[in-house]
């Protein structure tokens, strides 16, 4: 895949997509009442900040593919939901899952 400074192999793109999806789904595990035991120490907002920053850099590097724009938007919405006084886990879960799906759509060529 062409990028701002050269070329990434399919393997590099695949690995990057897997890494990002794991980081995204970690945000779900940390907040889900059924899976968050032992993760109370995790600063979810700091995780969001780091992930959004990484995806933002990749977005620029890959010349702004639409999937990353959508993923960033969904993650921003998920963070807003997480911080809402009227937090609803099901809405949060939907946004996180959709963001992960968008990352999976990035072409590896």
N, C-alpha and C positions, 0 to 999 in steps of 0.2 A: 504494500500500500504506500502510495506517495504521501509524504508529509512535508512540512515546511522546510526541512533541512535535508531531505533525502528520501530514504525508503525504509519501511518496516517489512519484515517477512510475515507471512501468514501466521507462523508460530508465535511471533512477538505480539501480534494483534490479538490472537486467541488467548494468550497468557494474560495480557492486559485486561481483556474483557472478563476473564474468569476472576482476576484479582478484584476488579471493580464490583462485580456482582457479589462476591463474598463480603466486601466491605458494606455494600448496600444492605444485604440480607442480615448482616450483623446488627444493623440498626433496628431490624424487626425483632430479632432474638432478644436484644437488650430491653425492649419495651413490652414484649408479649408477656402477660402475667403467667402464662404456662411455661415459659422458658427462661425467664429473667432471674431466677434464683441464683445467687452467687455473682450476679453482674450489677449489683446495686451501686458499686463504686464507679461504674462507667459514666463518664460525662458525655451524655448523648449529644448535646449541643456542640461540644468540641469535636466529636466524631463527624457530625454533619459538616462543620466548618472545614475540617481537613479534607473530607471527601469532595465537597463542592469545589475546593481550591484545586485539588488534583484533576478533577474532571474539567474544570475551567481551563487548566493548562493544556490538557489533552485536546480539548475543543479547539483551541487556537492552533496547536501543532498539526492537527488533522484537517485544518481549514474549515472548521465549523460544520461537521456533518449534522443533518437534522436530528438524528437520533440523540446526539449529545445535548442539543438544545432542549429537546423534550425531556430527557432524563434530568437535566439541571432544574427545569421548571417543576417537575414532579417532586424532586427531592426538596426544593425550596418550599413547596406546598406542604410536604410531609413535616418539615421542621416547624412550619407555622402551626400546623395541626397539633404537633407534639407540645408546643408552648402555649396553646390556647387554654383559656380557663375552662372551656367546654370541650376538652379533649375527648375524642371518640376513637377508640382503638381500631374499629373496623375501617374508618376512613383512612387512618394512618396506614394500616396494613395494605389497603388497596393502592395507595400512592407509592408505597415502597415496592410492592410487587410489580407495578407498572413501570417504575423506574428501572428495576432490574431487567425487565423484558426489553425495554428500549436499548439498554446497553447490549443485550444479546443480538440486536438487529444490526449492529455496526458491521459493515462489510469487511471481510478479511483480505480483500484484493486491492 
